[in-house]
Amino acid sequence: MHFSRVFAMPNSETFSISPIAALVKAFLSRSTVSVDPFARNKNWCSHTNDLNPQTSAQHHLPADEFLTQLRAKNIKADLGLFDPPYSPRQISECYKAVGLKVGTAETQNGRLYKSVRDALDRIIIPGGFVLSFGWSSNGMGIGRSYDLLAILLVAHGGAHNDTICLVEQKRVVPTTNPVL
């Protein structure tokens, strides 16, 4: 596993932070089909979504519903980006911005993250990659058969939380040939 730490000024648009943009672009350059369920105004992926209809994303659905629709269309991706709102406050702001109900249940980021990660996992092909961004190092995880390849820790200075960037690859399950 590769670990690196860099400094960059913070930005609410994660992919506008130079070292993070470089990481994402490096993987996009090798990708055939990519998915970003929290794209905001970055239309870098093949399939983009953001809850807010004021963004330039292709779709404007809850992230897990967007990913479920892609699966229903039999879309398989070799790259997924996971850059959700990082905190309950940010979730609340996103929901309020589009006129959705905001209460305790809606702002439970653990529940949101699990639902979206599960849906993303269903469309990532074996050997595909998921890049996760946030304030914790929880990614897709070994329980979903992902191997952690790299961590990029982006320090922002002062009282700002670091942005933790994970690169994970979905395991290719070996096929077994039964002995006849």
Residue pairs with C-beta under 8 A, 6 or more apart in sequence:
1 148
1 149
1 150
1 151
2 149
2 150
2 151
3 150
3 151
3 153
4 150
4 151
4 152
4 153
5 152
5 153
5 154
5 155
6 19
6 152
6 153
6 154
6 155
7 154
7 155
7 156
7 157
8 17
8 18
8 19
8 20
8 154
8 155
8 156
9 17
9 156
9 157
10 17
10 156
10 160
10 163
11 17
13 40
13 41
13 42
14 20
14 83
14 133
14 163
15 21
15 24
15 42
15 44
15 83
17 154
17 163
19 152
19 154
20 133
20 152
20 154
20 163
20 165
23 131
23 152
23 165
23 167
24 44
24 81
24 131
25 44
27 79
27 129
27 131
27 167
28 34
28 44
28 45
28 79
30 79
31 46
31 77
31 78
31 79
31 129
32 78
33 46
33 47
33 75
33 76
33 77
33 78
33 79
34 44
34 45
34 46
34 47
34 77
34 78
34 79
34 80
34 81
35 45
35 46
35 47
35 48
35 67
35 70
35 75
35 77
35 79
35 80
35 81
35 120
35 123
36 42
36 44
36 45
36 47
36 48
36 49
36 57
36 80
36 81
36 83
37 49
37 63
37 64
37 66
37 67
37 80
37 81
37 82
37 84
37 116
37 119
37 120
38 49
38 50
38 63
38 81
38 82
38 83
38 84
38 85
39 45
39 48
39 49
39 50
39 55
39 57
39 81
40 50
40 52
40 55
40 57
41 50
41 55
41 56
41 57
42 48
43 56
43 57
43 58
45 79
45 81
46 77
47 58
47 59
47 70
47 75
47 77
48 57
48 58
48 59
49 57
49 58
49 59
49 60
49 61
49 63
49 66
50 57
50 59
50 60
51 60
51 61
51 62
51 63
51 94
51 95
51 98
51 100
52 60
52 94
52 97
52 98
53 60
53 98
54 97
59 66
59 69
61 69
63 84
63 112
63 116
63 119
64 115
64 116
64 118
64 119
67 116
67 119
67 120
67 122
67 123
68 119
70 77
70 123
71 119
71 122
71 123
75 123
76 123
76 124
76 125
77 123
77 124
77 125
77 128
78 124
78 125
78 127
78 128
78 129
79 124
79 128
79 129
79 130
79 131
80 120
80 123
80 124
80 128
80 129
80 130
80 131
81 130
81 131
81 133
82 116
82 117
82 120
82 130
82 131
82 132
82 133
82 139
82 140
83 132
83 133
83 134
84 91
84 109
84 112
84 113
84 116
84 134
85 91
85 93
85 94
85 109
86 109
86 134
86 135
86 161
87 109
87 135
88 107
88 108
88 109
89 107
91 102
91 106
91 107
91 109
91 112
92 102
92 106
92 107
95 101
95 102
95 106
95 107
96 102
100 106
105 111
113 138
117 140
117 144
118 144
120 130
120 140
121 140
121 144
121 170
124 130
124 170
125 170
126 170
126 171
126 172
126 173
127 169
127 170
127 172
128 169
128 170
129 167
129 168
129 169
129 170
130 139
130 140
130 146
130 166
130 168
130 170
131 165
131 166
131 167
131 168
132 138
132 139
132 140
132 165
132 166
132 168
133 163
133 164
133 165
133 166
134 163
134 164
135 161
135 162
135 163
135 164
136 164
137 151
137 164
137 166
139 146
139 148
139 166
139 168
140 146
140 168
140 170
141 168
144 170
145 170
145 171
145 173
146 168
146 169
146 170
146 171
147 168
147 169
147 171
148 166
148 167
148 168
149 167
149 168
149 169
150 166
150 167
151 164
151 165
151 166
151 167
152 164
152 165
152 167
153 162
153 163
153 164
153 165
154 162
154 163
154 164
154 165
155 162
156 162
156 163
